Amino acid sequence: MSKSKNAETIALHGGEYRSDPATTAVAVPIYRTTSYQFNNTGHAANLFALKEFGNIYTRIMNPTNDVLEKRVAAIENGLACVTVGSGQAASTFAILNVCQSGDNFVSSTDLYGGTVNLFTHTLKKLGIEVRYADPSDPKNFEKAIDDRTRCFYAETLPNPALRVFPIKEVSDIGRKHNIPLIMDNTAAPVICKPLDHGAAVVVHSLTKFIGGHGTVIGGCLVDGGNFDWTADPKRQPLFNEPDMSYGGAKWGEVVPQLTGANVSFAVRARVCLLRDLGAPLAPDNAWGIIQGLETAPLRMKQHCSNAEKAVDFLTKHKNVERVIYPTLHKGAVGDRTKKYFSGGNGALVGIEVKGGVEAGKKFIEALKMFYHVANIGDARSLAIHPATTTHSQLTEEELLAAGVTPGYIRLSIGIEHPDDIIADLKQALDASGKPSLKAVS
Ligand code: PLP
């Protein structure tokens, strides 16, 4: 079994899996089963009482998912991971694992539009309040805290602004108040490790770079094992008060006692939230994501190197008003890219095409190789106009707070040959600057 710390090796050999114990199959099998035969009644009772860990029912755990979970946890330098049916489910579970009705949490304003909807509207209906903080000044997080604040939430590399989040700055503030930082690392797997910089939990949409082929929706929560859930019982009641749905268990105490590891967050998410809310990742989909994960570190290198070349080209093109990329930010924001990223600066690139919305539309329609889709992180190059699509349910104020200007176009640079990526961008940009036939006639 490889104990490597390198993502390239973990992606192929991690997960405590060498070959299938029953058949010696090398590729991870799809365990298409709902349930697992107990050895005897004592064994069954022990599993349910968490006195022994093992498979009970696929809504809560599955051996295919287990390999994926262990590999993602190892790549993130975390201790445990729980897979769920989508990235949205992962964000939902992350908040519901620490907040109940009457509680609040502080979130960065730089967020995926779907997460804004979840936080602003759906969680509000459940009695959980989101308080938004502008991450340009980490102190904004501290200003928003009160005694019902249970966590901080942010994205490592949020689009459209592509300002790398001040992970350590905000996690340090949180730790002073026993508030964990939850980081959505969807856009920067392998190249950024938020747990190494003080985050307590990482969530991913596995749909994106980790799955990598635009074939499977999935998500996960990684427990960093680096947060003391019992240090301030009033701050984290869900980990310190008896849980009457599980025989009065106090999760912050009982999980380290039973497992010898600080994985209370992951265990509670699995045995309470997956048990009650459902939303597991199907083993077939876990298998699909494992195929992607095996080459994710390799693909990330190519994504990032192609993105740098595209940025270089775009900044010189006469029809481009502005290019947005993590390394192009100046001052403290730009410095964070160097501080938190290694091995690349991401695949996401933003551009403002000269001529505003109309030129932007022309550009998108003229693209021949790039796909026009609402996704990021596919092996193929993708483009979209967020104001009229992914972020269209936001108010004008929310759009501007998120950095979505009317003419902004988001590119997710794929792993095709860089010359072909640049050739497609060039012909579409040239077309965007030409007067339309209607205007000529
Ligand atoms: N987080 C980020 C940063 C995303 O970009 C997305 C989807 O675009 C999600 C979460 C939600 O993921 P999923 O589509 O897998 O539910």
Boltz pocket constraint, residues with backbone or C-beta under 6 A from the ligand:
constraints:
  - pocket:
      binder: B
      contacts: [[A, 85], [A, 86], [A, 87], [A, 88], [A, 89], [A, 112], [A, 114], [A, 115], [A, 155], [A, 184], [A, 186], [A, 187], [A, 204], [A, 205], [A, 206], [A, 207], [A, 217], [A, 218], [A, 219], [A, 374], [A, 375], [A, 376]]
      max_distance: 6.0
